[in-house]
Amino acid sequence: MERQQQADSELMQVYGKIIAIVLMLLILAILGFKFFASVEKVSANGLKVEHSRLLNVLAMVRSQWLTQGRPPQLRLDWSTSLLSDNDHQGVITMSQEGWPIVVGADIVGCKELWWQLLGSRVEAAQITTEISRERNVCSYIAKNGDRLSYQLTSGRVIFLTKE
C-alpha cells in the first residue's frame, strides 16, 4: 500500500509540474501576442513621425531656397557624403514655387525624393511608394494603411490614417 501511495504522490507532483508549465506557456503566449501587437503600433507611428520630419525639412528647404535667390536646383546643406553618393551630390530640383520636385515622374523619383529629404530608404521603413502623375502627388503608404502624400506643385503634405 505504501508503494501505491508513493506512486500516487509522484504522479500528482508530475501533474502539478505539467499544469505549472502549461500555465507558464499560456502566460508567455499572451505576453508575446501583446508584444508583437505593440511592435506593429510602433511601426505604424513611424509614418506619423516622418510626417512631422517632412514638414520641418520642407520648411528648411524652402527657406534655404529663398535665401539663395530661388535657384532651379538646390544643394542641401545637411547632405553628407553618405547621402550624396546616389542622389546627384545632394542637389535637389526645385519647382518655380520653391518646393522640391522629383526628377522623373515615377516611383523611383518619389523614392529618391524621400531619400534626399529624410535621409532614409522607404524600403527600410517598410513604406510603399505610389505616384499620381495627373495630380503630381507622391504617396508613401505604411503597412497599416496610413498614407503620407506630398503634392509636388504646392508643397502640401497630407497625412491620412486608416483609423
C-alpha positions in Angstrom: 0.0 0.0 0.0 2.9 2.3 0.8 4.3 1.9 -2.7 0.9 2.8 -4.2 0.7 6.0 -2.2 4.2 6.9 -3.1 3.4 6.3 -6.8 0.2 8.4 -6.5 2.2 11.1 -4.8 4.8 11.2 -7.5 2.1 11.2 -10.2 0.4 14.2 -8.5 3.7 16.0 -8.5 4.2 15.3 -12.2 0.7 16.5 -12.9 1.3 19.7 -10.9 4.5 20.4 -12.8 2.7 19.8 -16.1 -0.1 22.2 -15.1 2.5 24.8 -14.0 4.4 24.5 -17.3 1.1 24.8 -19.3 0.1 27.9 -17.3 3.6 29.4 -17.8 3.4 28.8 -21.6 -0.1 30.3 -21.7 1.1 33.5 -19.9 4.2 33.7 -22.2 1.9 33.3 -25.3 -0.4 36.1 -24.1 2.6 38.4 -23.4 4.1 37.5 -26.8 0.9 38.5 -28.7 0.7 41.8 -26.8 4.4 42.5 -27.5 4.0 41.9 -31.3 0.8 43.9 -31.4 2.7 46.8 -29.8 5.6 46.5 -32.3 3.1 47.0 -35.1 1.7 50.1 -33.4 5.2 51.5 -33.0 6.0 50.9 -36.7 2.6 52.4 -37.6 3.6 55.5 -35.6 6.7 55.7 -37.8 4.9 57.4 -40.6 3.4 59.9 -38.2 6.9 60.8 -37.1 8.0 61.0 -40.7 5.2 63.4 -41.3 6.5 65.9 -38.7 10.0 65.4 -40.0 8.9 66.0 -43.6 7.1 69.2 -42.7 10.2 70.5 -40.9 12.5 69.6 -43.7 10.3 71.2 -46.3 10.2 74.4 -44.4 14.0 74.3 -44.1 14.4 73.6 -47.8 12.1 76.4 -48.9 13.9 78.8 -46.5 17.2 77.8 -48.0 15.8 78.2 -51.5 14.6 81.7 -50.7 17.9 82.8 -49.1 19.9 81.5 -52.0 17.9 83.5 -54.6 15.4 80.9 -55.8 17.7 78.7 -57.9 16.2 75.9 -60.0 18.4 73.4 -58.2 19.5 73.5 -54.6 22.4 71.8 -52.8 21.1 70.7 -49.4 23.4 71.9 -46.6 22.8 68.8 -44.5 23.8 66.4 -47.2 26.7 64.2 -46.3 28.9 62.1 -48.4 26.8 59.1 -47.4 23.6 60.8 -48.6 25.0 62.3 -51.7 26.5 59.1 -53.3 23.4 58.2 -55.2 21.5 61.5 -55.3 23.5 63.7 -57.6 25.8 65.0 -54.9 23.0 66.3 -52.7 21.4 68.5 -55.4 17.6 68.6 -55.4 15.5 70.1 -58.2 13.1 72.8 -57.1 9.8 74.0 -58.6 9.3 77.6 -59.5 7.2 77.9 -56.3 10.1 76.7 -54.2 9.1 73.1 -53.5 11.3 70.0 -54.0 10.2 68.0 -57.0 11.0 64.6 -58.5 13.4 64.4 -61.4 11.5 61.6 -63.1 7.7 61.5 -62.7 7.9 57.9 -61.5 8.1 55.8 -58.3 11.9 55.8 -58.4 11.8 59.7 -58.4 9.5 59.6 -55.3 11.7 57.2 -53.5 14.8 59.4 -54.3 13.0 62.5 -53.1 12.2 60.7 -49.8 15.9 59.7 -49.6 17.1 63.3 -50.3 14.7 65.0 -47.9 14.6 62.5 -45.0 17.9 60.5 -45.4 16.3 57.1 -45.1 15.2 54.5 -47.6 11.5 53.8 -47.9 12.2 50.1 -48.1 14.0 50.2 -44.7 10.9 51.9 -43.2 8.6 49.3 -44.9 6.8 52.0 -46.8 5.2 51.5 -50.2 5.6 54.3 -52.8 3.0 55.4 -55.3 2.8 58.4 -57.7 -0.2 60.1 -59.3 1.1 61.8 -62.4 -2.3 63.6 -63.0 -2.2 65.3 -59.6 1.6 65.4 -59.2 1.5 63.6 -55.9 4.0 61.2 -54.3 2.3 59.0 -51.8 4.0 56.9 -49.1 1.9 54.2 -47.6 2.7 52.3 -44.3 1.8 48.6 -43.8 -1.2 49.6 -41.6 -2.7 51.7 -44.4 -1.6 55.1 -43.2 -0.8 57.4 -46.1 1.5 60.4 -46.4 1.0 62.4 -49.6 3.3 65.1 -50.9 1.9 67.4 -53.6 4.9 68.3 -55.8 3.4 71.6 -57.2 2.2 73.1 -54.0 4.4 71.5 -51.3 1.3 70.4 -49.4 1.7 67.4 -47.2 -1.3 65.4 -46.2 -1.3 62.6 -43.6 -4.2 60.2 -43.6 -4.7 57.5 -41.1 -6.6 54.3 -41.7 -8.5 54.6 -38.4 
